[in-house]
Amino acid sequence: MTPEVFAAVGIHPNDALTFEAGTIDELRKLLSSPKVRAVGEIGLDYYRDRAPRDIQMDAFRQQLALAEEAGLPVIIHNREASSDIMEVLEDWYRELVKSNPTLAANPGVLHSFSASLEIAQRAMAINFFIGITGPVTFKNAPELQELVTSLPLDHLLIETDAPFLTPHPHRGKRNEPSYVLFTAEKIASLKNLPFSVVAETTTRNASRLFHW
């Protein structure tokens, strides 16, 4: 077992048709491992629509309830479903404040964020982190770069989404975890901060969320 490697467990919305009566029990067993630190990726995907939206929503809500039960944060997948995602998460957060205030303090991350500033602000208002991936390094991503510039560093996580979303200068090739360096460097440049500050702060953010 590799000490520095941890896992997240969940049913991706594109696989929601695989969600069956016994799925929650199987997930519950997996979540009992101390190496599992989050439920995810879970959420909604209205771009690919590989599963009917009502089935995606049911799987999403059930896994949020499981995360609450397990006391684990969630990793949220969102493609063209921001309004529905935030309504569900805001309702879930209100329940968390009463049932599990510790989890409510750091409930999750909106993975590979590509939505609007308004959505980011709503997410941060319920203590979610904003996950930034390789596209922030792309020349054709001025809106994402402007968004990152405006967001507080203490709400950002840096992700790779490997093997996808490979940052510049390796765009078009297979992504890998070590390339997170390029995303961090770009964020430091956009925010006019030393690289060490970005690295230390986002590492601390990840530790707060995932407890490693």
Buried (B, 14 or more C-beta within 10 A) or exposed (E): EEEEEBEBBBBBBBBBEEBEEEBBEEBEEEBEEEEBBBBBBBBBBBEEEEBEBEEBBBBBBBBBBBBBBBEBBBBBBBBBBBEBBBEBBEEBBEEBBEEBEEBBEBBBBBBBBBBEEEBBEBBBEBBBBBBBBBBBBBEEBEEBBEBBEEBEBEBBBBBBBBEEBBBBEBBEEEBEEEBBBBBBBBBBBBBEEEEEEBBEBBEEBBEBBBEE
